[in-house]
């Protein structure tokens, strides 16, 4: 079973304050952008941690995350507090390698920092697990 995981940012350009101008594409205003903040493949431990701790109980696979939650997840990754994945040992071990741990934590911390930028744009971050 495959698991593709995405951390996406949504950046909305408000115009009510006159600080921002919307770009045009094909003659239409671009109101928002969808940004790829991170991706993982078959990182079941990370997915299970996010699902167990940030699910709204509806059983979906999309979870909005705030800056503090992203930092909490990064800390759990760094501290080895993710649940056992029990997928395949070689894949589970891959995500425990120091380089992968550092890269995953950095991705989550960078997303938290991006979400907290104070430049007048409206932002949100969503994690999606797809299989």
Backbone bond lengths (Angstrom), bond angles and torsions (degrees), N, CA, C in turn:
res aa  C-N    CA-C-N  psi(-1)  N-CA   C-N-CA  omega(-1)  CA-C   N-CA-C  phi
1 X - - - 1.453 - - 1.523 108.65 -
2 X 1.313 117.81 130.57 1.452 122.15 179.33 1.512 111.42 -94.09
3 X 1.298 114.80 153.51 1.460 120.87 176.03 1.518 107.44 -138.02
4 X 1.301 116.51 115.85 1.458 122.35 173.77 1.517 107.15 -105.02
5 X 1.319 115.18 133.80 1.464 120.39 -173.45 1.527 109.09 -127.62
6 X 1.315 115.64 136.16 1.458 121.44 -175.65 1.522 110.65 -131.95
7 X 1.308 114.70 137.27 1.457 121.45 171.04 1.522 105.31 -113.67
8 X 1.318 115.85 111.37 1.458 120.33 -174.36 1.524 110.98 -117.02
9 X 1.310 114.37 141.74 1.443 121.29 174.95 1.518 109.98 -107.56
10 X 1.302 115.64 143.30 1.458 122.30 177.19 1.524 106.41 -118.37
11 X 1.321 116.76 122.00 1.465 122.55 -178.00 1.531 108.51 -118.66
12 X 1.320 115.93 113.54 1.457 123.25 -178.07 1.521 109.26 -101.12
13 X 1.323 116.52 136.47 1.460 121.79 179.26 1.521 109.82 -99.89
14 X 1.331 117.61 105.06 1.465 119.91 177.29 1.532 109.85 -77.84
15 X 1.315 116.26 153.83 1.466 119.73 177.83 1.521 112.18 -124.21
16 X 1.323 117.29 -1.75 1.466 121.20 -174.62 1.530 113.31 -64.56
17 X 1.334 117.52 -25.61 1.466 119.93 -176.34 1.523 113.39 -99.80
18 X 1.327 117.46 -3.15 1.453 121.37 178.54 1.521 114.56 74.54
19 X 1.314 119.10 6.99 1.469 122.14 -178.41 1.526 113.32 -84.37
20 X 1.303 116.76 -24.14 1.450 120.28 -174.60 1.525 110.81 -124.80
21 X 1.313 114.82 146.42 1.458 121.21 173.51 1.518 107.41 -114.55
22 X 1.285 114.67 136.41 1.455 119.30 178.64 1.524 110.21 -82.82
23 X 1.325 115.03 136.47 1.452 120.50 174.35 1.523 108.48 -71.06
24 X 1.318 115.24 163.25 1.461 119.48 176.05 1.520 109.37 -118.70
25 X 1.331 114.02 141.41 1.459 121.95 174.34 1.515 107.32 -133.32
26 X 1.318 115.63 127.66 1.464 121.35 -179.32 1.527 111.56 55.56
27 X 1.324 116.50 30.35 1.448 121.29 177.58 1.520 115.01 85.86
28 X 1.327 117.43 2.29 1.462 121.60 -178.63 1.526 110.57 -118.09
29 X 1.327 115.12 148.90 1.457 119.69 177.33 1.526 110.39 -69.03
30 X 1.311 115.02 139.49 1.459 121.17 173.77 1.521 106.31 -92.69
31 X 1.313 115.94 109.83 1.466 120.09 -177.37 1.520 112.27 -83.22
32 X 1.343 115.73 -30.99 1.460 118.16 -177.84 1.520 110.64 -153.27
33 X 1.323 113.57 164.08 1.461 121.34 177.87 1.521 108.83 -125.93
34 X 1.315 116.05 146.66 1.464 122.86 173.64 1.525 105.73 -106.80
35 X 1.329 117.13 122.54 1.454 122.39 -175.34 1.529 110.73 -113.78
36 X 1.316 115.55 140.28 1.454 121.98 176.49 1.525 107.58 -87.80
37 X 1.341 116.95 104.85 1.461 121.66 -178.01 1.522 111.82 -91.79
38 X 1.325 117.77 -19.88 1.457 121.16 179.29 1.510 111.88 178.48
39 X 1.328 114.62 155.80 1.461 121.34 178.08 1.518 109.37 -143.88
40 X 1.322 115.44 148.40 1.457 122.17 174.21 1.518 107.79 -139.79
41 X 1.306 115.61 158.64 1.465 121.18 176.76 1.522 108.16 -129.04
42 X 1.318 116.01 122.61 1.464 123.17 176.51 1.530 113.52 58.52
43 X 1.314 116.66 35.52 1.475 119.96 175.39 1.530 106.62 -94.17
44 X 1.338 115.31 71.58 1.455 121.82 -173.49 1.517 112.64 -61.11
45 X 1.331 117.55 -35.34 1.471 119.92 -179.53 1.526 110.11 -62.51
46 X 1.321 116.81 -43.67 1.467 120.56 178.63 1.523 110.38 -65.34
47 X 1.309 116.63 -45.91 1.465 120.35 179.19 1.531 110.67 -59.01
48 X 1.329 115.98 -46.94 1.466 119.46 -178.57 1.524 111.33 -62.78
49 X 1.326 117.48 -38.60 1.464 120.78 178.47 1.531 110.46 -62.94
50 X 1.312 116.66 -47.19 1.472 120.78 -179.72 1.529 109.74 -63.10
51 X 1.307 116.76 -44.94 1.467 120.42 -179.23 1.530 111.40 -63.52
52 X 1.323 117.29 -43.44 1.470 121.02 -177.79 1.531 112.40 -68.35
53 X 1.331 116.38 -32.06 1.463 119.42 -172.46 1.529 115.04 -103.02
54 X 1.324 118.15 -19.48 1.465 119.31 -173.49 1.517 113.98 -129.65
55 X 1.319 117.24 10.58 1.453 121.39 177.43 1.521 110.08 -72.00
56 X 1.304 116.05 145.84 1.464 120.42 176.76 1.527 111.55 -88.61
57 X 1.333 116.48 4.40 1.454 120.43 178.89 1.515 113.88 85.80
58 X 1.319 117.23 -0.83 1.461 121.49 -178.42 1.525 112.15 -83.94
59 X 1.328 117.31 -10.21 1.459 119.97 178.28 1.511 114.65 82.15
60 X 1.319 118.28 13.56 1.458 120.96 179.09 1.517 112.04 -81.29
61 X 1.313 115.77 -178.89 1.454 120.20 178.99 1.529 111.93 -121.22
62 X 1.321 117.15 17.11 1.467 122.92 176.62 1.522 108.21 -121.16
63 X 1.337 115.22 129.93 1.449 120.20 -175.28 1.519 110.60 -132.70
64 X 1.325 119.13 116.57 1.464 119.80 171.95 1.524 108.37 -69.23
65 X 1.319 116.31 140.36 1.460 121.48 -178.80 1.518 109.82 -128.44
66 X 1.329 115.93 137.65 1.464 120.14 177.31 1.533 109.16 -97.13
67 X 1.331 117.77 172.74 1.471 120.22 -176.49 1.525 113.70 -57.15
68 X 1.328 117.39 -41.90 1.467 120.01 -179.79 1.521 111.92 -67.05
69 X 1.298 116.76 -38.51 1.464 119.84 178.44 1.526 110.68 -64.52
70 X 1.328 117.13 -41.02 1.463 120.52 177.89 1.526 110.62 -61.32
71 X 1.331 116.88 -40.15 1.468 120.24 177.97 1.525 111.10 -68.61
72 X 1.329 117.28 -37.62 1.472 120.72 176.71 1.529 110.74 -61.53
73 X 1.311 116.46 -42.21 1.465 120.63 179.60 1.530 109.52 -65.67
74 X 1.332 117.23 -43.59 1.473 121.21 178.47 1.523 110.54 -58.21
75 X 1.327 116.65 -43.45 1.463 120.33 179.13 1.524 111.44 -65.06
76 X 1.318 117.32 -40.55 1.463 120.48 178.32 1.528 110.61 -62.38
77 X 1.335 116.57 -39.97 1.466 120.85 177.67 1.520 109.48 -62.43
78 X 1.338 116.94 -49.06 1.471 121.49 -177.10 1.521 112.30 -65.09
79 X 1.305 117.14 -35.61 1.462 121.74 -176.46 1.529 113.09 -88.96
80 X 1.325 116.96 2.66 1.458 120.57 178.41 1.517 113.63 68.37
81 X 1.329 116.68 31.39 1.466 120.84 -177.80 1.526 113.45 -97.64
82 X 1.317 117.77 14.92 1.461 119.51 176.24 1.527 108.73 -75.89
83 X 1.326 117.57 147.95 1.468 119.41 179.05 1.527 110.83 -67.76
84 X 1.322 116.32 156.72 1.456 119.96 174.94 1.521 108.50 -61.27
85 X 1.330 114.71 134.64 1.455 119.52 -177.39 1.524 111.39 -84.18
86 X 1.324 116.50 -39.23 1.466 121.68 -178.16 1.528 111.98 53.61
87 X 1.326 116.03 42.49 1.462 120.28 177.90 1.526 108.71 -94.58
88 X 1.312 117.25 -80.40 1.462 123.50 172.54 1.520 106.66 -140.60
89 X 1.320 118.04 130.37 1.467 120.30 -173.80 1.521 114.49 -50.96
90 X 1.329 117.94 -42.45 1.472 119.23 -177.43 1.531 111.54 -67.18
91 X 1.322 117.53 -32.99 1.473 120.52 178.32 1.522 110.13 -78.22
92 X 1.324 116.77 -44.26 1.467 120.29 177.96 1.525 110.55 -59.65
93 X 1.335 117.52 -42.64 1.466 121.78 179.28 1.532 111.76 -65.12
94 X 1.329 116.32 -35.39 1.467 120.42 178.52 1.528 111.17 -55.08
95 X 1.320 116.89 -43.37 1.462 120.94 -176.75 1.525 113.00 -75.36
96 X 1.343 116.86 -9.77 1.462 121.28 177.04 1.523 112.43 -95.42
97 X 1.342 117.39 -6.12 1.463 120.85 178.62 1.524 108.94 -64.40
98 X 1.336 117.63 140.64 1.473 120.86 -176.00 1.532 114.24 -52.50
99 X 1.335 117.39 -38.41 1.479 119.45 179.86 1.520 111.29 -65.59
100 X 1.336 116.27 -39.93 1.465 120.28 -179.41 1.522 110.88 -70.30
101 X 1.321 116.59 -39.89 1.466 120.92 177.47 1.525 109.24 -60.48
102 X 1.344 116.67 -48.38 1.464 121.02 -178.74 1.528 111.48 -63.09
103 X 1.327 116.73 -42.11 1.468 120.31 -179.13 1.527 111.66 -66.30
104 X 1.332 116.76 -42.31 1.460 120.80 179.13 1.523 110.65 -64.50
105 X 1.333 117.19 -45.85 1.473 120.84 179.43 1.525 110.53 -62.12
106 X 1.325 117.40 -41.28 1.467 120.86 179.21 1.529 110.89 -63.39
107 X 1.313 116.94 -42.63 1.467 121.03 178.34 1.524 110.48 -57.80
108 X 1.323 116.55 -44.96 1.462 121.03 -178.86 1.528 111.39 -68.92
109 X 1.332 117.53 -41.07 1.467 120.95 178.67 1.536 111.16 -66.52
110 X 1.325 116.09 -40.11 1.471 119.78 177.41 1.527 110.99 -63.18
111 X 1.328 117.33 -39.10 1.467 120.99 178.22 1.526 110.45 -64.84
112 X 1.327 116.73 -39.26 1.466 120.74 177.46 1.526 110.50 -62.47
113 X 1.333 116.35 -45.31 1.475 120.74 179.52 1.527 110.63 -64.16
114 X 1.331 117.25 -41.14 1.463 120.84 179.00 1.530 109.94 -61.11
115 X 1.307 115.99 -41.79 1.464 121.45 -178.46 1.527 111.86 -64.55
116 X 1.316 116.88 -28.67 1.460 121.66 -176.30 1.538 113.79 -92.78
117 X 1.308 118.30 1.65 1.469 120.13 178.80 1.526 109.84 -57.54
118 X 1.309 115.15 139.73 1.461 121.21 -178.82 1.523 108.85 -112.42
119 X 1.332 115.89 74.22 1.457 120.66 -178.10 1.522 112.53 -126.33
120 X 1.334 116.18 14.62 1.459 120.15 175.19 1.512 115.32 90.52
121 X 1.343 118.15 -10.81 1.462 119.66 176.14 1.524 108.55 -83.88
122 X 1.309 116.55 153.98 1.460 121.40 177.81 1.521 107.23 -99.97
123 X 1.321 116.37 131.48 1.461 120.94 -174.11 1.529 112.20 -130.08
124 X 1.322 115.49 152.14 1.457 121.36 166.62 1.524 107.72 -149.63
125 X 1.320 114.81 159.33 1.458 122.09 -179.61 1.518 108.57 -126.39
126 X 1.312 115.94 138.86 1.448 121.39 179.82 1.533 109.62 -135.12
127 X 1.323 114.95 134.04 1.463 121.35 172.64 1.514 107.56 -96.61
128 X 1.328 116.69 137.90 1.466 122.49 175.57 1.516 109.31 -131.18
129 X 1.320 115.56 130.07 1.458 121.51 171.13 1.524 108.62 -109.17
130 X 1.317 116.80 130.39 1.460 120.50 -175.32 1.523 109.81 -132.48
131 X 1.339 116.49 129.27 1.459 120.64 177.77 1.500 110.66 -144.61
